[in-house]
Amino acid sequence: MEGGTMVETFLKVEGLRKSFKEIEVLKEISFEVNKGEIMAILGPNGAGKSTTIRNIMGIMYPDQGSITFQGHTEIPRNKIGYLPEERGLYKNVKVLDILLYLADLKDYPIKKAKERALSYLKKFGLEGKEKVSVEELSKGMGQKVQFIASILHEPEFLILDEPFSGLDPVSQELFKYEIKNLAANGTAILLSSHQMNLVEEMCDRLFLIHRGQKVIYGTMGDVKKEYANFKCTIKGKNRVEDVEGLAEVQRVEQSDDAITLFLSKDVNIASWVRSLPETLEINELTIDRISLHEIFIDIATDKNILKEGAEINA
Ligand SMILES: Nc1ncnc2c1ncn2[C@@H]1O[C@H](COP(=O)(O)OP(=O)(O)OP(=O)(O)O)[C@@H](O)[C@H]1O
């Protein structure tokens, strides 16, 4: 998506509000998903991700706000692929039959669907399983079939709710590769996941909700720059008192044989390293940026340690 290409928005969600009984679960949710990008929707359990997705899919209706697809309110079902959070919807049906049936529901040509289905089954290591009934598949295999079902009709917009849950690491990589490939070919992708490492590796932008409200919305690069401050971990026998007064140190965490210094946002690492006192015992020293995983935990646990950077779009 970078490099000045024209952004074409597929989905636009504006001011979405939704309550269940008295409880407001979504409060003014607004975001967009563009063609050719992977947009992550993130948040702790119960944050409102699936509710947002269900509103987009027309499974439930918002109390307020609007959802448009290429400018239209009608849901273009044939252009959308959806991998729901609930899995294993089909049981006593053969793998290839269910795939072709679902493609047919989307008015996709059956011959092409069959070719694509066989090629994807092969790609996902399910060659020879065409005539096996879905209930006989393992959990991961079932998920692969459901994933194939969601992309068989070449959707322009793909919603993946927790696509990696229950997959082994090899299958996760396969899914990751395939999802990135779809985006590279122009598909707009909205992905919800709790696997922050994968999100960090593959998503272009992210939208993080907490208690039904936007906390972060931006490109992965912006989020890293704004929130992911540097941290310096020093192995050796040092006391918190030895380091907490140092310039640019916002917070110190101590574990058995290491001490981690969380540094302020605009620190100049080169001069900061030079300013370390010679009295420190340094057996090992590493400087990294805080990971998306840590940013997530910080927000989800209301620690707000990173709030210094909490400016972008929030
Ligand atoms: N049909 C419903 N009736 C009442 N409350 C609901 C309903 N669906 C969701 N909720 C509530 O809305 C809130 C958001 O739920 P949602 O499933 O959207 O969260 P989520 O972010 O997808 O969480 P998870 O990561 O656990 O899947 C929760 O408090 C949940 O209990």
The ligand as a Gaussian input file, in Angstrom:
#p B3LYP/6-31G(d) Opt

LIG

0 1
 N      -25.689000     -11.306000      21.453000
 C      -25.177000     -10.695000      22.522000
 N      -25.969000     -10.364000      23.581000
 C      -25.468000      -9.730000      24.651000
 N      -24.173000      -9.361000      24.783000
 C      -23.357000      -9.651000      23.775000
 C      -23.801000     -10.336000      22.591000
 N      -22.735000     -10.474000      21.760000
 C      -21.683000      -9.923000      22.395000
 N      -22.049000      -9.425000      23.594000
 C      -21.152000      -8.709000      24.543000
 O      -20.482000      -7.704000      23.803000
 C      -19.150000      -7.567000      24.266000
 C      -18.213000      -7.690000      23.079000
 O      -18.218000      -9.016000      22.603000
 P      -17.442000      -9.470000      21.294000
 O      -17.786000     -10.899000      21.039000
 O      -17.701000      -8.494000      20.226000
 O      -15.944000      -9.340000      21.778000
 P      -14.594000      -9.764000      21.035000
 O      -13.750000      -8.543000      21.026000
 O      -14.885000     -10.404000      19.755000
 O      -13.987000     -10.798000      22.081000
 P      -13.128000     -12.179000      21.920000
 O      -11.713000     -11.739000      21.740000
 O      -13.340000     -12.828000      23.232000
 O      -13.683000     -12.941000      20.757000
 C      -18.944000      -8.607000      25.353000
 O      -19.118000      -7.983000      26.590000
 C      -20.067000      -9.587000      25.088000
 O      -20.472000     -10.205000      26.296000

